[in-house]
């Protein structure tokens, strides 16, 4: 028993993940602006925060890059495979005695 999506549903799923990939990509461009906003919002403590805002920027940039790549991979692989549920199902008839 193989399960696949209809082409219409697959197209919707692919479009959603493709859009999400682009959204993540676009957000990564805003991180440097967010870093500047955080630093300027600290007023007199801006110089003290600069040591930490680079890590903030790097962490979020990497997060959005990974999110963009992952969503793009999901979009590209949508409905490319079938899953045979009977073949991957656990063998419920098998039991192994376990003593604790």
C-alpha positions in Angstrom: 0.0 0.0 0.0 1.8 3.1 -1.2 0.7 6.6 -0.3 1.3 9.6 -2.5 -0.2 13.1 -2.7 -2.3 14.1 -5.6 -0.5 16.5 -8.0 -2.8 19.4 -6.8 -2.0 18.9 -3.1 1.7 18.4 -3.8 1.8 21.7 -5.7 0.2 23.5 -2.7 2.7 21.9 -0.3 5.7 22.7 -2.6 4.5 26.3 -3.0 4.2 26.8 0.8 7.7 25.5 1.5 9.1 27.4 -1.5 7.6 30.6 -0.1 8.9 29.8 3.4 12.4 29.3 1.9 12.2 32.7 0.3 10.8 34.3 3.5 13.7 32.9 5.6 16.2 34.2 2.9 14.6 37.6 3.0 14.7 37.7 6.8 18.5 37.0 6.8 19.0 40.4 5.1 17.3 42.2 8.0 19.5 40.8 10.7 22.2 43.5 10.3 19.5 46.1 10.7 18.2 44.4 13.8 21.7 44.3 15.2 22.1 48.1 14.6 18.7 48.7 16.2 19.6 46.6 19.3 22.9 48.5 19.7 21.3 51.9 19.3 18.5 51.0 21.7 21.1 50.4 24.4 22.0 54.1 24.6 25.1 54.5 26.8 25.6 50.8 27.0 25.8 50.3 23.2 29.6 49.9 23.3 29.2 47.2 26.0 26.6 45.4 23.8 28.7 45.3 20.6 30.6 42.3 21.9 27.3 40.4 22.1 25.4 41.7 19.1 27.8 40.1 16.7 26.9 36.7 18.1 23.2 37.7 17.9 23.6 38.5 14.3 25.6 35.4 13.4 23.2 33.1 15.3 20.1 34.4 13.6 21.8 34.6 10.2 22.7 30.9 10.4 19.2 30.0 11.7 17.5 31.7 8.7 20.1 30.3 6.2 19.4 26.7 7.5 15.7 27.3 7.5 15.8 28.6 4.0 17.8 25.7 2.8 15.7 23.1 4.6 12.4 24.5 3.4 13.8 24.6 -0.2 14.9 21.0 0.1 11.4 20.0 1.4 9.8 21.9 -1.5 12.1 20.2 -4.0 11.5 16.7 -2.7 7.7 17.0 -2.2 5.9 14.0 -3.6 9.1 12.6 -5.1 8.9 9.4 -3.1 6.3 6.9 -2.1 6.1 5.3 1.3 4.9 1.8 1.6 3.3 1.8 5.0 3.1 -2.0 5.2 6.8 -2.4 4.4 7.9 0.1 7.1 5.3 -0.9 9.7 6.6 -2.6 12.9 6.0 -6.4 13.1 3.4 -6.3 15.9 3.2 -10.1 15.9 6.8 -10.3 17.2 7.5 -10.1 20.9 10.8 -10.4 22.8 10.6 -11.3 26.4 12.3 -8.7 28.5 13.1 -9.2 32.1 13.9 -6.2 34.3 
